[in-house]
C-alpha cells in the first residue's frame, strides 16, 4: 500500500512505530497531529488494513511481507527544551519562588474539566510574554486561571496589574490571599464566562490570557470576553489551544474568530505546555473519559495532554463576537472532539 493512500495521522503512527517499536497509545497520540477522534479513527483504519495491533493500551506494528526497510528518521528536536525554544532548570531561583508561592494550590475539580500545567511551564509562558512585550508595565486579564500562571507573571514584578476571573472560588480566594499577603498587584473575582464582562473591566487591559474549553461556542465566549477587556490596537491575546481536542477545522474556526475580532496571529508554539494531571489514569467517582473507555487506561502513562501557546495582536479596536449574557449548558464543554473531557456516568 502506498503512503499516498494513508491519512496524515496514519502515516505518522506508522513512522513512529517503525522508529520506536511498540508504543503505549499516550506516547503514540503525542507523535501525530490528529485530535483524539481522528487518532482513534486512524488506529481503526490501520487495524482494518492489518498494519497494527492494539492490546493492553499498546500499539504494535505488524510485519509486512516484502515491505521495504523504513527510511532513517531525522532526530533533530532540541532535547534541552523539547522543541519549545524555552527551558528552565529545576534549581532556577525564579522557579523555586513560584513553586513556593503555589504551595496549597487547589486540587483539580474534574467536574469543571480542570487541570493545571506545571509551575515550570507557567514560568515559560511568562518568559514568552515578556519577550513579546506583553509583561513589563502591562495590565493583564486572565479569563479562567486554574493553572495560576497569573502568579508566575506577578512574581516577576513586571506587570502593573493582573486580574483573574474564574468560576471556581478556590482559585479567586487563592490569588486574592497571595496578592494581599505578598503586596503584589494580583486580584481575582468570581466570573462565569456565560456572563457579560463587568463594565469596570472593559477596555482596561493590554493583554488577556485564557485556556478555554475547546468547543467552538466555548472558545467564542472566552475570546469575546477577553476582546471586550482590551484597550485597542497593539493589545494581545495569549491562548492555550490543543490539537488533542481541537481538529484542524476547529483551529480554522478559531483563526477566523480572531481575524473577525480584529487580531492577527503572530506566534504559535506547538506542545508548549503539558498537563501532569492527565499523565496517569484519571479516576473520579461519577465521571468517565471517552479516550480511556476507548483505548484503555494502560497506555496513558505519558505527558500526552499538551497545548500549543498562541499569540495574536489587535490591529484595531477588538470587537467581541458575543457581548451579553448567554444561556448555554453542556454544549459549552462537550462536542464530538471532546474525548479527554469527562462525562457524567449514567446511573443504572
Residue, then its C-alpha position, 0 to 999 in steps of 0.5 A: x500500500x502506498x503512503x499516498x493512500x494513508x491519512x496524515x495521522x496514519x502515516x505518522x503512527x506508522x513512522x513512529x512505530x517503525x522508529x520506536x517499536x511498540x508504543x503505549x497509545x499516550x506516547x503514540x497520540x503525542x507523535x501525530x497531529x490528529x485530535x483524539x477522534x481522528x487518532x482513534x479513527x486512524x488506529x481503526x483504519x490501520x487495524x482494518x488494513x492489518x498494519x497494527x495491533x492494539x492490546x493492553x493500551x499498546x500499539x504494535x506494528x505488524x510485519x509486512x511481507x516484502x515491505x521495504x526497510x523504513x527510511x532513517x528518521x531525522x532526530x533533530x528536536x532540541x532535547x534541552x527544551x523539547x522543541x519549545x525554544x524555552x527551558x528552565x532548570x529545576x534549581x532556577x531561583x525564579x522557579x523555586x519562588x513560584x513553586x513556593x508561592x503555589x504551595x496549597x494550590x487547589x486540587x483539580x475539580x474534574x467536574x469543571x474539566x480542570x487541570x493545571x500545567x506545571x509551575x515550570x511551564x507557567x514560568x515559560x509562558x511568562x518568559x514568552x510574554x515578556x519577550x513579546x512585550x506583553x509583561x513589563x508595565x502591562x495590565x493583564x486579564x486572565x479569563x479562567x486561571x486554574x493553572x495560576x500562571x497569573x502568579x508566575x507573571x506577578x512574581x516577576x514584578x513586571x506587570x502593573x496589574x493582573x486580574x483573574x476571573x474564574x468560576x471556581x472560588x478556590x482559585x479567586x480566594x487563592x490569588x486574592x490571599x497571595x496578592x494581599x499577603x505578598x503586596x503584589x498587584x494580583x486580584x481575582x473575582x468570581x466570573x462565569x464566562x456565560x456572563x457579560x464582562x463587568x463594565x469596570x473591566x472593559x477596555x482596561x487591559x493590554x493583554x488577556x490570557x485564557x485556556x478555554x474549553x475547546x468547543x467552538x461556542x466555548x472558545x467564542x465566549x472566552x475570546x469575546x470576553x477577553x476582546x471586550x477587556x482590551x484597550x485597542x490596537x497593539x493589545x494581545x491575546x495569549x491562548x492555550x489551544x490543543x490539537x488533542x481536542x481541537x481538529x484542524x477545522x476547529x483551529x480554522x474556526x478559531x483563526x477566523x474568530x480572531x481575524x473577525x475580532x480584529x487580531x492577527x496571529x503572530x506566534x504559535x508554539x506547538x506542545x508548549x505546555x503539558x498537563x501532569x494531571x492527565x499523565x496517569x489514569x484519571x479516576x473520579x467517582x461519577x465521571x468517565x473519559x471517552x479516550x480511556x473507555x476507548x483505548x484503555x487506561x494502560x497506555x496513558x502513562x505519558x505527558x500526552x495532554x499538551x497545548x500549543x501557546x498562541x499569540x495574536x495582536x489587535x490591529x484595531x479596536x477588538x470587537x467581541x463576537x458575543x457581548x451579553x449574557x448567554x444561556x448555554x449548558x453542556x454544549x459549552x464543554x462537550x462536542x464530538x472532539x471532546x474525548x479527554x473531557x469527562x462525562x457524567x456516568x449514567x446511573x443504572 
